[in-house]
Amino acid sequence: MPTTKPDPRRSIYKRDNLLRLLASGRVPGRSDSIRIDRLAARYEVLVREALPKRLQLTAPEVLLLAELVTQLDIGNPDHVFMLPLKAGQAVVQGRALGADAEGLAYRLRNLRHSELLAVVDLAEVVLGRAARESREPTREDAVAALDDASGSAAGHP
């Protein structure tokens, strides 16, 4: 009996950033779908390589980052510069979630723009894992995200 593959087609709305990138001609392909898929593949490599190895994130820090990312509107990539400030505020507000939030804030302050964006991506991976099962993020989600990042930032005590 033949099995059918689920249809992977999805509708997306192309907003300004994607339209501008597709119009630039930098990503070749016969269709927008192919070009978007190629962009996603490039994005994965860029994010993986931008995550700073020196950061040595722990699972509690990744959970704190996930919490902080939910509080920020990072629709504009420049908004990631608020992340170190928010991490520092977590100490004052008693919301450190078992992480060394003060140390994390200090380490985040020294990151480049692309590195901060990679940290946000890591936090969003944790949020995505939990969202697929309609639950709050757990330490296991954080450890899995660190491991998926090929151990590049893993320390996960």
Secondary structure, 3 states (H helix, E strand, C coil): CCCCCCCCCCCCCCCHHHHHHHHCCCCCCCCHHHHHHHHHHHHHHHHHHHCCHHHCECHHHHHHHHHHHHHCCCCCHHHHHHHHHHHHHHHHCCCCCCCCHHHHHHHHHCCCHHHHHHHHHHHHHHHHHHHHCCCCCCHHHHHHHHHHCCCCCECCC
